[in-house]
Amino acid sequence: MNYYGRYYRTKCVQTPRHLNKALAAWAQRKFKRLRRRERASMHWLGGIAQREPNLFVLWQLGVRPEAGS
């Protein structure tokens, strides 16, 4: 991450964002209340990221989903 982040910063940020989107899509499939609610699933994931910032390595690196209120 350090090597590619130095030379290909845009590519390094896109990959963890894709992983956050994949986690949100999983949550949409897992929980009925999040189905067809993409924004709500990202906010739900953001709430988890606030409570447990060390849960995933990409969250430890600072690439967290936006947190809901």
N, CA, C and O atoms as a printed pandas DataFrame, in Angstrom:
     atom_number atom_name residue_name chain_id  residue_number  x_coord  y_coord  z_coord
0              1         N          MET        A               1    0.831   -1.184    0.000
1              2        CA          MET        A               1    0.000    0.000    0.000
2              3         C          MET        A               1    0.877    1.251    0.000
3              4         O          MET        A               1    0.568    2.227   -0.683
4              5         N          ASN        A               2    1.955    1.224    0.753
5              6        CA          ASN        A               2    2.834    2.384    0.796
6              7         C          ASN        A               2    3.496    2.629   -0.555
7              8         O          ASN        A               2    3.615    3.774   -0.992
8              9         N          TYR        A               3    3.929    1.555   -1.219
9             10        CA          TYR        A               3    4.607    1.707   -2.503
10            11         C          TYR        A               3    3.659    2.245   -3.566
11            12         O          TYR        A               3    3.953    3.256   -4.204
12            13         N          TYR        A               4    2.528    1.581   -3.762
13            14        CA          TYR        A               4    1.597    2.012   -4.796
14            15         C          TYR        A               4    0.932    3.337   -4.438
15            16         O          TYR        A               4    0.580    4.112   -5.328
16            17         N          GLY        A               5    0.759    3.601   -3.166
17            18        CA          GLY        A               5    0.176    4.865   -2.750
18            19         C          GLY        A               5    1.048    6.052   -3.094
19            20         O          GLY        A               5    0.564    7.171   -3.269
20            21         N          ARG        A               6    2.317    5.799   -3.188
21            22        CA          ARG        A               6    3.221    6.887   -3.540
22            23         C          ARG        A               6    3.132    7.237   -5.021
23            24         O          ARG        A               6    3.220    8.409   -5.385
24            25         N          TYR        A               7    2.959    6.236   -5.877
25            26        CA          TYR        A               7    2.977    6.465   -7.318
26            27         C          TYR        A               7    1.599    6.417   -7.968
27            28         O          TYR        A               7    1.375    7.083   -8.979
28            29         N          TYR        A               8    0.683    5.653   -7.413
29            30        CA          TYR        A               8   -0.652    5.500   -7.983
30            31         C          TYR        A               8   -1.703    5.743   -6.911
31            32         O          TYR        A               8   -2.479    4.847   -6.579
32            33         N          ARG        A               9   -1.727    6.944   -6.377
33            34        CA          ARG        A               9   -2.619    7.266   -5.258
34            35         C          ARG        A               9   -4.088    7.063   -5.615
35            36         O          ARG        A               9   -4.855    6.557   -4.795
36            37         N          THR        A              10   -4.489    7.445   -6.813
37            38        CA          THR        A              10   -5.897    7.321   -7.181
38            39         C          THR        A              10   -6.331    5.865   -7.238
39            40         O          THR        A              10   -7.454    5.543   -6.849
40            41         N          LYS        A              11   -5.469    4.987   -7.711
41            42        CA          LYS        A              11   -5.802    3.565   -7.768
42            43         C          LYS        A              11   -5.852    2.961   -6.370
43            44         O          LYS        A              11   -6.662    2.072   -6.108
44            45         N          CYS        A              12   -5.006    3.428   -5.484
45            46        CA          CYS        A              12   -4.996    2.896   -4.122
46            47         C          CYS        A              12   -6.247    3.282   -3.353
47            48         O          CYS        A              12   -6.674    2.539   -2.469
48            49         N          VAL        A              13   -6.833    4.397   -3.658
49            50        CA          VAL        A              13   -8.038    4.823   -2.956
50            51         C          VAL        A              13   -9.264    4.138   -3.550
51            52         O          VAL        A              13  -10.220    3.865   -2.824
52            53         N          GLN        A              14   -9.262    3.856   -4.839
53            54        CA          GLN        A              14  -10.416    3.241   -5.484
54            55         C          GLN        A              14  -10.665    1.822   -4.988
55            56         O          GLN        A              14  -11.817    1.427   -4.808
56            57         N          THR        A              15   -9.621    1.062   -4.767
57            58        CA          THR        A              15   -9.784   -0.329   -4.354
58            59         C          THR        A              15  -10.436   -0.459   -2.979
59            60         O          THR        A              15  -11.390   -1.226   -2.848
60            61         N          PRO        A              16   -9.973    0.248   -1.950
61            62        CA          PRO        A              16  -10.671    0.139   -0.652
62            63         C          PRO        A              16  -12.106    0.670   -0.702
63            64         O          PRO        A              16  -12.977    0.152   -0.004
64            65         N          ARG        A              17  -12.358    1.685   -1.512
65            66        CA          ARG        A              17  -13.740    2.165   -1.643
66            67         C          ARG        A              17  -14.627    1.094   -2.245
67            68         O          ARG        A              17  -15.785    0.940   -1.856
68            69         N          HIS        A              18  -14.075    0.353   -3.200
69            70        CA          HIS        A              18  -14.828   -0.748   -3.797
70            71         C          HIS        A              18  -15.140   -1.812   -2.741
71            72         O          HIS        A              18  -16.235   -2.375   -2.733
72            73         N          LEU        A              19  -14.191   -2.085   -1.861
73            74        CA          LEU        A              19  -14.426   -3.057   -0.798
74            75         C          LEU        A              19  -15.512   -2.578    0.161
75            76         O          LEU        A              19  -16.317   -3.384    0.628
76            77         N          ASN        A              20  -15.546   -1.288    0.460
77            78        CA          ASN        A              20  -16.624   -0.744    1.302
78            79         C          ASN        A              20  -17.973   -0.892    0.613
79            80         O          ASN        A              20  -18.970   -1.216    1.258
80            81         N          LYS        A              21  -18.008   -0.654   -0.699
81            82        CA          LYS        A              21  -19.260   -0.821   -1.446
82            83         C          LYS        A              21  -19.694   -2.275   -1.458
83            84         O          LYS        A              21  -20.887   -2.570   -1.381
84            85         N          ALA        A              22  -18.734   -3.184   -1.556
85            86        CA          ALA        A              22  -19.066   -4.611   -1.526
86            87         C          ALA        A              22  -19.619   -5.015   -0.161
87            88         O          ALA        A              22  -20.544   -5.823   -0.084
88            89         N          LEU        A              23  -19.062   -4.462    0.913
89            90        CA          LEU        A              23  -19.594   -4.724    2.255
90            91         C          LEU        A              23  -21.014   -4.180    2.403
91            92         O          LEU        A              23  -21.866   -4.814    3.024
92            93         N          ALA        A              24  -21.259   -3.012    1.834
93            94        CA          ALA        A              24  -22.603   -2.427    1.895
94            95         C          ALA        A              24  -23.585   -3.278    1.087
95            96         O          ALA        A              24  -24.731   -3.456    1.500
96            97         N          ALA        A              25  -23.147   -3.802   -0.055
97            98        CA          ALA        A              25  -24.013   -4.673   -0.865
98            99         C          ALA        A              25  -24.320   -5.963   -0.106
99           100         O          ALA        A              25  -25.437   -6.474   -0.178
100          101         N          TRP        A              26  -23.330   -6.490    0.623
101          102        CA          TRP        A              26  -23.570   -7.670    1.449
102          103         C          TRP        A              26  -24.630   -7.376    2.507
103          104         O          TRP        A              26  -25.517   -8.193    2.754
104          105         N          ALA        A              27  -24.529   -6.206    3.125
105          106        CA          ALA        A              27  -25.496   -5.828    4.158
106          107         C          ALA        A              27  -26.896   -5.706    3.566
107          108         O          ALA        A              27  -27.879   -6.042    4.226
108          109         N          GLN        A              28  -26.992   -5.230    2.332
109          110        CA          GLN        A              28  -28.297   -5.127    1.677
110          111         C          GLN        A              28  -28.907   -6.507    1.465
111          112         O          GLN        A              28  -30.120   -6.678    1.588
112          113         N          ARG        A              29  -28.078   -7.478    1.151
113          114        CA          ARG        A              29  -28.592   -8.835    0.969
114          115         C          ARG        A              29  -28.907   -9.503    2.305
115          116         O          ARG        A              29  -29.828  -10.316    2.393
116          117         N          LYS        A              30  -28.155   -9.167    3.328
117          118        CA          LYS        A              30  -28.294   -9.828    4.625
118          119         C          LYS        A              30  -29.497   -9.320    5.422
119          120         O          LYS        A              30  -30.209  -10.117    6.033
120          121         N          PHE        A              31  -29.729   -8.024    5.424
121          122        CA          PHE        A              31  -30.759   -7.419    6.258
122          123         C          PHE        A              31  -31.898   -6.875    5.401
123          124         O          PHE        A              31  -31.678   -6.095    4.475
124          125         N          LYS        A              32  -33.109   -7.296    5.725
125          126        CA          LYS        A              32  -34.274   -6.885    4.942
126          127         C          LYS        A              32  -34.496   -5.381    4.964
127          128         O          LYS        A              32  -34.919   -4.799    3.965
128          129         N          ARG        A              33  -34.217   -4.754    6.088
129          130        CA          ARG        A              33  -34.482   -3.317    6.188
130          131         C          ARG        A              33  -33.536   -2.482    5.331
131          132         O          ARG        A              33  -33.795   -1.300    5.107
132          133         N          LEU        A              34  -32.449   -3.072    4.850
133          134        CA          LEU        A              34  -31.495   -2.341    4.009
134          135         C          LEU        A              34  -31.648   -2.658    2.519
135          136         O          LEU        A              34  -30.962   -2.068    1.684
136          137         N          ARG        A              35  -32.529   -3.570    2.193
137          138        CA          ARG        A              35  -32.702   -3.928    0.786
138          139         C          ARG        A              35  -33.210   -2.733   -0.002
139          140         O          ARG        A              35  -34.095   -2.005    0.449
140          141         N          ARG        A              36  -32.647   -2.543   -1.168
141          142        CA          ARG        A              36  -32.975   -1.428   -2.076
142          143         C          ARG        A              36  -32.737   -0.066   -1.430
143          144         O          ARG        A              36  -33.358    0.925   -1.815
144          145         N          ARG        A              37  -31.850   -0.019   -0.463
145          146        CA          ARG        A              37  -31.520    1.247    0.205
146          147         C          ARG        A              37  -30.002    1.357    0.289
147          148         O          ARG        A              37  -29.401    1.096    1.332
148          149         N          GLU        A              38  -29.401    1.745   -0.817
149          150        CA          GLU        A              38  -27.947    1.786   -0.920
150          151         C          GLU        A              38  -27.326    2.785    0.054
151          152         O          GLU        A              38  -26.334    2.484    0.719
152          153         N          ARG        A              39  -27.905    3.949    0.130
153          154        CA          ARG        A              39  -27.364    4.977    1.021
154          155         C          ARG        A              39  -27.488    4.547    2.487
155          156         O          ARG        A              39  -26.573    4.763    3.281
156          157         N          ALA        A              40  -28.612    3.944    2.834
157          158        CA          ALA        A              40  -28.803    3.498    4.214
158          159         C          ALA        A              40  -27.799    2.409    4.588
159          160         O          ALA        A              40  -27.323    2.366    5.722
160          161         N          SER        A              41  -27.480    1.537    3.643
161          162        CA          SER        A              41  -26.518    0.485    3.952
162          163         C          SER        A              41  -25.116    1.064    4.141
163          164         O          SER        A              41  -24.358    0.566    4.974
164          165         N          MET        A              42  -24.755    2.108    3.384
165          166        CA          MET        A              42  -23.453    2.748    3.582
166          167         C          MET        A              42  -23.407    3.473    4.925
167          168         O          MET        A              42  -22.375    3.456    5.595
168          169         N          HIS        A              43  -24.499    4.104    5.325
169          170        CA          HIS        A              43  -24.545    4.782    6.622
170          171         C          HIS        A              43  -24.490    3.772    7.763
171          172         O          HIS        A              43  -23.853    4.022    8.786
172          173         N          TRP        A              44  -25.153    2.638    7.589
173          174        CA          TRP        A              44  -25.103    1.571    8.585
174          175         C          TRP        A              44  -23.664    1.082    8.742
175          176         O          TRP        A              44  -23.182    0.882    9.857
176          177         N          LEU        A              45  -22.991    0.894    7.615
177          178        CA          LEU        A              45  -21.600    0.460    7.639
178          179         C          LEU        A              45  -20.709    1.532    8.271
179          180         O          LEU        A              45  -19.754    1.212    8.979
180          181         N          GLY        A              46  -21.024    2.797    8.012
181          182        CA          GLY        A              46  -20.274    3.893    8.617
182          183         C          GLY        A              46  -20.423    3.929   10.129
183          184         O          GLY        A              46  -19.478    4.268   10.842
184          185         N          GLY        A              47  -21.601    3.582   10.618
185          186        CA          GLY        A              47  -21.800    3.512   12.061
186          187         C          GLY        A              47  -20.952    2.425   12.696
187          188         O          GLY        A              47  -20.407    2.604   13.784
188          189         N          ILE        A              48  -20.848    1.307   12.013
189          190        CA          ILE        A              48  -19.991    0.226   12.508
190          191         C          ILE        A              48  -18.536    0.662   12.472
191          192         O          ILE        A              48  -17.768    0.347   13.381
192          193         N          ALA        A              49  -18.155    1.383   11.431
193          194        CA          ALA        A              49  -16.775    1.859   11.312
194          195         C          ALA        A              49  -16.436    2.843   12.435
195          196         O          ALA        A              49  -15.290    2.896   12.881
196          197         N          GLN        A              50  -17.404    3.607   12.886
197          198        CA          GLN        A              50  -17.155    4.519   14.008
198          199         C          GLN        A              50  -16.993    3.760   15.315
199          200         O          GLN        A              50  -16.123    4.082   16.124
200          201         N          ARG        A              51  -17.838    2.746   15.518
201          202        CA          ARG        A              51  -17.776    1.978   16.767
202          203         C          ARG        A              51  -16.563    1.058   16.825
203          204         O          ARG        A              51  -15.940    0.910   17.876
204          205         N          GLU        A              52  -16.230    0.443   15.698
205          206        CA          GLU        A              52  -15.132   -0.532   15.635
206          207         C          GLU        A              52  -14.142   -0.142   14.543
207          208         O          GLU        A              52  -14.124   -0.791   13.497
208          209         N          PRO        A              53  -13.329    0.875   14.734
209          210        CA          PRO        A              53  -12.442    1.336   13.661
210          211         C          PRO        A              53  -11.328    0.358   13.296
211          212         O          PRO        A              53  -10.692    0.515   12.253
212          213         N          ASN        A              54  -11.085   -0.639   14.128
213          214        CA          ASN        A              54  -10.024   -1.612   13.838
214          215         C          ASN        A              54  -10.562   -2.929   13.286
215          216         O          ASN        A              54   -9.832   -3.918   13.236
216          217         N          LEU        A              55  -11.819   -2.956   12.875
217          218        CA          LEU        A              55  -12.425   -4.192   12.407
218          219         C          LEU        A              55  -11.810   -4.674   11.098
219          220         O          LEU        A              55  -11.551   -5.867   10.947
220          221         N          PHE        A              56  -11.574   -3.778   10.158
221          222        CA          PHE        A              56  -10.966   -4.116    8.872
222          223         C          PHE        A              56   -9.696   -3.298    8.692
223          224         O          PHE        A              56   -9.591   -2.176    9.187
224          225         N          VAL        A              57   -8.744   -3.866    7.985
225          226        CA          VAL        A              57   -7.462   -3.183    7.771
226          227         C          VAL        A              57   -7.669   -1.892    6.992
227          228         O          VAL        A              57   -7.012   -0.890    7.276
228          229         N          LEU        A              58   -8.567   -1.897    6.018
229          230        CA          LEU        A              58   -8.772   -0.675    5.242
230          231         C          LEU        A              58   -9.357    0.436    6.103
231          232         O          LEU        A              58   -9.128    1.612    5.820
232          233         N          TRP        A              59  -10.101    0.094    7.139
233          234        CA          TRP        A              59  -10.593    1.113    8.059
234          235         C          TRP        A              59   -9.466    1.616    8.947
235          236         O          TRP        A              59   -9.455    2.786    9.331
236          237         N          GLN        A              60   -8.525    0.754    9.275
237          238        CA          GLN        A              60   -7.371    1.175   10.056
238          239         C          GLN        A              60   -6.494    2.144    9.252
239          240         O          GLN        A              60   -5.847    3.024    9.819
240          241         N          LEU        A              61   -6.483    1.972    7.941
241          242        CA          LEU        A              61   -5.712    2.862    7.068
242          243         C          LEU        A              61   -6.398    4.203    6.850
243          244         O          LEU        A              61   -5.814    5.118    6.268
244          245         N          GLY        A              62   -7.634    4.319    7.315
245          246        CA          GLY        A              62   -8.333    5.591    7.211
246          247         C          GLY        A              62   -9.365    5.668    6.116
247          248         O          GLY        A              62   -9.955    6.728    5.911
248          249         N          VAL        A              63   -9.608    4.580    5.399
249          250        CA          VAL        A              63  -10.601    4.574    4.330
250          251         C          VAL        A              63  -11.874    3.977    4.927
251          252         O          VAL        A              63  -12.113    2.773    4.839
252          253         N          ARG        A              64  -12.689    4.848    5.540
253          254        CA          ARG        A              64  -13.916    4.415    6.188
254          255         C          ARG        A              64  -15.103    4.949    5.425
255          256         O          ARG        A              64  -15.020    6.009    4.804
256          257         N          PRO        A              65  -16.221    4.220    5.464
257          258        CA          PRO        A              65  -17.436    4.750    4.844
258          259         C          PRO        A              65  -17.972    5.920    5.659
259          260         O          PRO        A              65  -17.667    6.058    6.844
260          261         N          GLU        A              66  -18.767    6.749    5.017
261          262        CA          GLU        A              66  -19.332    7.905    5.714
262          263         C          GLU        A              66  -20.302    7.411    6.782
263          264         O          GLU        A              66  -21.058    6.466    6.556
264          265         N          ALA        A              67  -20.274    8.039    7.913
265          266        CA          ALA        A              67  -21.082    7.595    9.037
266          267         C          ALA        A              67  -22.436    8.293    9.030
267          268         O          ALA        A              67  -22.536    9.486    8.746
268          269         N          GLY        A              68  -23.450    7.543    9.343
269          270        CA          GLY        A              68  -24.779    8.107    9.459
270          271         C          GLY        A              68  -24.965    8.796   10.789
271          272         O          GLY        A              68  -24.170    8.621   11.712
272          273         N          SER        A              69  -25.997    9.561   10.877
273          274        CA          SER        A              69  -26.237   10.291   12.126
274          275         C          SER        A              69  -27.098    9.502   13.072
275          276         O          SER        A              69  -27.397    9.970   14.170
